[in-house]
Amino acid sequence: MPEGDRPLNVLFLCTGNSARSIMAESILRHEGRGRVNAFSAGSHPTGRVNAHAIEVLQQHGFPTEGLRSKSWDEFERPGAPPLDFVITVCDNAAGEVCPIWPGRPISAHWGVPDPAAVEGSEAEKRAAFRQASQLLLTRIRQFTSLPLASLERASLQARLRDIGHAP
């Protein structure tokens, strides 16, 4: 856990870092209210943020400024923020061999169906993004309601895993 009074740092991982992890970053930025810094990255970033992800975030008043698709390599470099939590949001990223993050952050998997993989009408695609963002919001609110400063590491790990199984 962080030393001093610095905010917690949470990294959301997905393979492409174009939709789910981006939405999680934005939602936690808002819900963390300065107590938590949110970041996202991908193992094989697409280099672009999905327009539907931006649309749904803006519709719900979540911040979109500065969101970009980036590699998880940025968080291994000297000067990168020290990570307290690493949360995968796609099954592909959860199955990949992740870097060894400095500081041994607590990790968990919160699988979210990929809204970018939905085929169909624009309405169906938008609905998939709304559904994914709602699931992320629910889980992030559960996370931010935890007494993060007072829970021991093993308890935090278990609680994060439980959140990942919440509907």
PyMOL commands that set and color helices and strands:
alter all, ss='L'
color gray80, all
select helices_A, chain A and resi 20-31+51-59+72-75+91-95+115-117+122-144+153-165
alter helices_A, ss='H'
color red, helices_A
select strands_A, chain A and resi 8-14+36-42+85-88+106-109
alter strands_A, ss='S'
color yellow, strands_A
deselect
rebuild
show_as cartoon
